[in-house]
Amino acid sequence: MFNSLSTFDVFSDLAIGVTKLDGVDNRQFLQGQLTCNIDTLTTTHSQLGAHCDAKGKMIAVLRLVDTENEILALQAKENTASHLPQLAKYAVFSKVTITDNTVDYFCTGLSGNKVREWLTQSLELTSDALLSKKDDAINTPYGCVINVDDNVQSPRYLVISNEQQKKTLITTLANIEHNVLSNNIWFALDCLSGTALVAPATQAEFVPQMLNLQMVDAISFKKGCYIGQETVARMHFRGLNKRAMFILQSSSHIACNVGDNVEKQLGENWRNAGTIVSVEHINDQTIACAVLPSDFELTDVVRVKNGDDLHFTVTKPAYYID
């Protein structure tokens, strides 16, 4: 879709919020808060999970990173400030310190089929298996490197660096031929890969299954209690969830924002179909993700409610399981 993508592309200073969790109880605390099983989080495996309210509605989607010294929770930057108090209010019962450290960490995106080869050589990795699968991670002099998209043609890696690590990364990249691309292309690629996101406009609107989190190992139905667990489990075991996240694309610029409603055409009429949960505009293209009925017909015509009469095409993420 993006003709500018090359074999080695760099996206600098991505707008990603970083919350740091320190203390001996940080894992135990997160285990009682998030949908995922924290035991699967290691220094070589990044873990996705959702933080829900008591009703099982998501207030954040988090990517967890184990740096060996602390746990970092990554999410949409604009959601971090409003989410932090909701996470921290339960921390008084645990030996854990929770802080917004967004300004202390730098998020860099790397994309292209030459990136892993460069990482393997520059880091002198001893195993070809390292960073080969989605969610694989490794702590390096550049920071924590995570495989966030194992697309064969153009895999993507996210690097989370402190100030010193960022200097090392910049110095090393200066000797590598690469393109520096606009950050909204990175987030458009997130949309195309079906990456779940909660923003302030969609906090407490959806249960995790509506953003497909059960399809990407971000929900554990065996680990025990966490905030909102009763609702999430009931939706799963009773088959109550009837909504899912789909990808919307248009070759035209369509004016829309997160939280906007979309509708589908029924004959000469239009009926409400769902809600946009992430969106990016690239030149004259619009790429978004939206929560729609899980039995949505991909041939149906979709538009933004009360918007211009421009239509999206609808597809399923590559990981989608019916």
C-alpha positions as CSV (number, residue, x, y, z in Angstrom):
1,M,0.0,0.0,0.0
2,F,2.8,2.4,0.8
3,N,5.2,2.7,-2.2
4,S,7.8,4.4,0.0
5,L,8.5,1.4,2.1
6,S,12.0,0.0,1.5
7,T,14.2,-2.8,2.9
8,F,15.2,-0.6,5.9
9,D,12.9,2.1,7.2
10,V,13.2,4.1,10.5
11,F,10.4,5.8,12.4
12,S,11.8,8.1,15.1
13,D,10.2,9.2,18.4
14,L,6.9,7.4,18.0
15,A,4.0,8.7,20.1
16,I,3.9,5.8,22.5
17,G,3.2,6.2,26.2
18,V,5.5,4.4,28.6
19,T,4.4,3.5,32.2
20,K,7.1,2.0,34.5
21,L,6.3,-0.5,37.2
22,D,9.0,-0.9,39.8
23,G,9.0,-3.0,43.0
24,V,9.0,-6.6,44.2
25,D,5.2,-7.0,43.7
26,N,5.1,-5.6,40.1
27,R,4.3,-9.0,38.6
28,Q,1.8,-10.0,41.2
29,F,0.1,-6.7,40.9
30,L,-0.3,-6.9,37.2
31,Q,-1.5,-10.4,37.4
32,G,-4.5,-9.2,39.3
33,Q,-5.1,-6.3,37.0
34,L,-4.7,-7.5,33.4
35,T,-6.3,-10.0,31.1
36,C,-3.1,-11.7,30.2
37,N,-1.0,-14.2,32.1
38,I,2.0,-12.3,33.4
39,D,3.9,-15.6,33.8
40,T,4.4,-15.5,30.0
41,L,6.2,-12.2,30.2
42,T,10.0,-12.7,30.0
43,T,13.0,-10.8,28.8
44,T,12.6,-12.7,25.5
45,H,8.8,-12.4,25.2
46,S,6.8,-9.2,25.2
47,Q,3.1,-9.7,26.3
48,L,-0.1,-8.0,25.2
49,G,-2.9,-7.5,27.6
50,A,-5.9,-5.3,28.4
51,H,-6.7,-3.4,31.6
52,C,-10.5,-3.5,32.2
53,D,-12.8,-1.7,34.6
54,A,-15.0,-3.7,37.0
55,K,-17.6,-4.2,34.2
56,G,-15.0,-5.8,31.9
57,K,-14.8,-2.8,29.6
58,M,-11.3,-1.9,28.5
59,I,-9.6,1.2,29.7
60,A,-6.2,0.4,28.1
61,V,-4.5,-2.1,25.8
62,L,-0.9,-2.6,27.0
63,R,2.2,-4.1,25.6
64,L,4.4,-5.3,28.5
65,V,8.2,-5.3,28.3
66,D,10.6,-6.9,30.8
67,T,13.8,-4.9,30.9
68,E,15.3,-7.1,33.6
69,N,15.2,-4.1,36.0
70,E,11.5,-3.2,35.7
71,I,8.4,-3.8,33.7
72,L,7.3,-1.2,31.1
73,A,3.7,-0.9,29.9
74,L,3.4,0.6,26.4
75,Q,0.1,2.0,25.0
76,A,-1.3,4.9,22.9
77,K,0.4,8.0,24.2
78,E,-2.8,10.0,24.4
79,N,-4.3,7.3,26.7
80,T,-1.5,7.2,29.2
81,A,-2.4,10.2,31.4
82,S,-6.0,9.3,31.9
83,H,-5.3,5.6,32.4
84,L,-2.5,5.9,34.9
85,P,-4.6,6.9,37.9
86,Q,-7.0,4.0,37.2
87,L,-4.1,1.6,37.3
88,A,-2.3,3.2,40.3
89,K,-5.4,3.3,42.6
90,Y,-4.9,-0.4,43.3
91,A,-1.2,-0.1,43.9
92,V,-1.6,1.0,47.6
93,F,-2.0,-2.6,48.5
94,S,1.2,-3.8,46.8
95,K,4.9,-3.1,46.9
96,V,4.9,-1.5,43.5
97,T,5.6,2.0,42.2
98,I,3.8,3.1,39.0
99,T,5.1,6.2,37.1
100,D,4.5,7.8,33.7
101,N,8.0,7.7,32.2
102,T,7.1,8.6,28.7
103,V,9.6,11.5,28.6
104,D,12.4,9.2,29.7
105,Y,12.0,6.6,27.0
106,F,12.3,6.8,23.3
107,C,10.3,4.6,20.9
108,T,11.8,3.9,17.5
109,G,10.2,1.8,14.8
110,L,12.3,-0.3,12.3
111,S,10.7,-1.9,9.3
112,G,11.9,-3.9,6.3
113,N,13.3,-7.3,5.4
114,K,16.9,-6.2,6.0
115,V,16.3,-5.1,9.6
116,R,16.5,-8.5,11.3
117,E,19.7,-9.3,9.3
118,W,21.2,-6.1,10.6
119,L,20.1,-6.8,14.2
120,T,21.6,-10.3,14.1
121,Q,24.9,-9.0,12.8
122,S,25.2,-5.8,14.9
123,L,24.2,-7.6,18.1
124,E,26.1,-10.7,17.3
125,L,23.1,-12.8,18.0
126,T,24.0,-16.5,18.3
127,S,20.6,-17.9,17.4
128,D,18.7,-17.4,14.2
129,A,15.5,-18.0,16.2
130,L,15.9,-14.8,18.2
131,L,13.3,-12.1,17.2
132,S,11.9,-14.5,14.5
133,K,8.4,-14.6,15.8
134,K,5.8,-11.9,16.7
135,D,6.2,-10.7,20.4
136,D,9.8,-12.0,20.6
137,A,12.0,-9.5,22.5
138,I,15.6,-9.0,23.5
139,N,17.4,-6.5,25.7
140,T,20.3,-4.8,23.8
141,P,22.6,-1.8,23.9
142,Y,20.0,-0.1,21.8
143,G,17.2,-0.8,24.3
144,C,14.6,-3.5,24.3
145,V,13.8,-4.7,20.7
146,I,10.4,-6.3,20.1
147,N,9.1,-8.1,17.0
148,V,5.7,-6.4,16.7
149,D,4.7,-7.6,13.2
150,D,6.1,-10.7,11.5
151,N,4.9,-9.8,8.0
152,V,7.3,-11.7,5.8
153,Q,7.6,-8.9,3.2
154,S,8.1,-6.1,5.7
155,P,8.5,-7.2,9.4
156,R,8.5,-4.5,12.0
157,Y,10.5,-4.0,15.2
158,L,9.9,-1.6,18.1
159,V,12.9,-0.4,20.1
160,I,12.3,1.1,23.6
161,S,15.4,3.1,24.6
162,N,16.5,5.2,27.5
163,E,18.6,8.3,26.6
164,Q,22.0,6.5,26.5
165,Q,20.6,3.6,24.5
166,K,19.0,6.0,22.0
167,K,22.4,7.6,21.4
168,T,23.9,4.2,20.7
169,L,21.1,3.4,18.3
170,I,21.4,6.7,16.5
171,T,25.1,6.3,16.2
172,T,24.8,2.8,14.8
173,L,22.0,3.7,12.4
174,A,24.1,6.5,11.0
175,N,26.3,3.9,9.3
176,I,23.4,2.0,7.8
177,E,21.6,3.0,4.6
178,H,18.0,3.6,5.5
179,N,14.9,5.8,4.9
180,V,13.4,7.9,7.7
181,L,9.6,7.8,7.3
182,S,6.7,9.7,8.7
183,N,5.4,8.2,12.0
184,N,1.8,8.1,10.8
185,I,2.9,5.5,8.3
186,W,3.9,3.3,11.3
187,F,0.5,3.7,12.9
188,A,-1.2,3.1,9.6
189,L,0.7,-0.2,9.5
190,D,-0.6,-0.9,13.0
191,C,-4.1,-0.5,11.6
192,L,-3.4,-2.8,8.7
193,S,-2.0,-5.5,11.0
194,G,-5.1,-5.2,13.2
195,T,-3.3,-3.9,16.3
196,A,-5.7,-3.2,19.1
197,L,-5.8,0.3,20.6
198,V,-7.8,2.0,23.3
199,A,-7.9,5.8,23.2
200,P,-9.7,8.3,25.5
201,A,-12.6,8.4,23.2
202,T,-13.1,4.6,23.5
203,Q,-12.3,4.0,27.1
204,A,-14.8,1.7,28.8
205,E,-16.6,1.0,25.5
206,F,-15.6,-2.5,24.6
207,V,-14.8,-5.9,26.2
208,P,-11.4,-7.2,25.1
209,Q,-12.9,-9.8,22.6
210,M,-14.4,-6.9,20.6
211,L,-10.8,-5.9,19.7
212,N,-9.8,-9.5,18.9
213,L,-7.5,-9.8,21.9
214,Q,-8.4,-13.5,22.4
215,M,-7.0,-14.1,18.9
216,V,-3.5,-12.7,19.8
217,D,-3.0,-14.4,23.1
218,A,-3.8,-11.3,25.1
219,I,-6.4,-13.0,27.3
220,S,-5.9,-15.9,29.6
221,F,-9.1,-17.8,30.5
222,K,-7.2,-20.1,33.0
223,K,-5.1,-17.8,35.1
224,G,-7.7,-16.7,37.7
225,C,-9.2,-13.5,38.9
226,Y,-8.4,-10.0,37.6
227,I,-10.4,-6.8,37.3
228,G,-13.4,-7.4,35.0
229,Q,-12.6,-11.1,34.7
230,E,-16.2,-12.3,35.4
231,T,-17.5,-10.4,32.4
232,V,-14.7,-11.4,30.0
233,A,-15.0,-15.1,31.0
234,R,-18.8,-15.1,30.6
235,M,-18.5,-13.6,27.1
236,H,-16.1,-16.3,26.2
237,F,-17.6,-19.4,27.7
238,R,-21.2,-18.5,26.9
239,G,-20.4,-17.3,23.4
240,L,-22.0,-13.9,24.1
241,N,-19.7,-11.7,22.2
242,K,-21.0,-10.8,18.8
243,R,-18.6,-8.1,17.7
244,A,-15.0,-8.0,16.4
245,M,-12.4,-5.6,15.0
246,F,-12.0,-5.3,11.2
247,I,-9.7,-3.2,9.0
248,L,-11.2,-0.4,6.9
249,Q,-9.4,1.0,3.9
250,S,-10.1,3.7,1.3
251,S,-8.1,5.1,-1.6
252,S,-9.7,8.5,-0.8
253,H,-9.3,10.7,2.2
254,I,-12.3,10.2,4.5
255,A,-12.7,12.7,7.3
256,C,-13.1,10.6,10.5
257,N,-11.8,10.2,14.0
258,V,-11.6,7.6,16.8
259,G,-15.0,7.2,18.3
260,D,-16.9,8.0,15.1
261,N,-19.8,5.7,14.1
262,V,-19.8,3.9,10.8
263,E,-22.8,2.5,9.0
264,K,-23.5,-0.1,6.4
265,Q,-25.8,0.2,3.4
266,L,-29.1,-1.8,3.4
267,G,-30.8,-1.2,0.1
268,E,-31.3,2.5,-0.2
269,N,-30.9,3.0,3.5
270,W,-28.1,3.0,6.0
271,R,-27.9,1.3,9.4
272,N,-25.4,1.8,12.3
273,A,-22.7,-0.8,12.1
274,G,-20.0,0.0,14.6
275,T,-17.3,2.4,15.9
276,I,-13.8,3.5,14.6
277,V,-11.2,2.6,17.2
278,S,-8.0,3.8,15.3
279,V,-7.4,5.7,12.2
280,E,-4.6,7.2,10.1
281,H,-4.6,9.3,7.0
282,I,-1.7,8.8,4.5
283,N,-1.7,11.2,1.6
284,D,-5.1,10.5,0.0
285,Q,-5.7,7.2,1.7
286,T,-7.5,6.5,5.0
287,I,-6.8,3.3,7.0
288,A,-8.7,2.5,10.1
289,C,-9.8,-0.3,12.5
290,A,-13.4,-0.5,13.5
291,V,-15.5,-2.7,15.8
292,L,-18.3,-4.3,13.7
293,P,-20.6,-7.3,14.1
294,S,-18.5,-10.4,14.0
295,D,-20.6,-11.8,11.2
296,F,-20.1,-8.7,9.1
297,E,-20.1,-9.4,5.3
298,L,-16.9,-8.1,3.8
299,T,-18.9,-7.2,0.6
300,D,-21.1,-4.7,2.5
301,V,-20.6,-1.0,1.8
302,V,-19.4,1.0,4.8
303,R,-19.2,4.8,5.3
304,V,-18.8,7.2,8.2
305,K,-22.1,8.2,9.7
306,N,-23.0,11.8,8.7
307,G,-19.9,12.0,6.7
308,D,-19.1,12.4,3.0
309,D,-20.6,9.7,0.7
310,L,-17.2,8.0,0.5
311,H,-16.9,4.2,1.2
312,F,-14.5,1.9,2.9
313,T,-13.6,-1.6,1.9
314,V,-13.5,-4.0,4.8
315,T,-11.1,-6.9,5.5
316,K,-10.1,-9.1,8.3
317,P,-6.7,-9.0,10.1
318,A,-4.3,-11.8,9.0
319,Y,-4.6,-13.4,12.5
320,Y,-8.5,-13.4,12.4
321,I,-10.1,-16.6,13.6
322,D,-13.8,-17.2,12.9
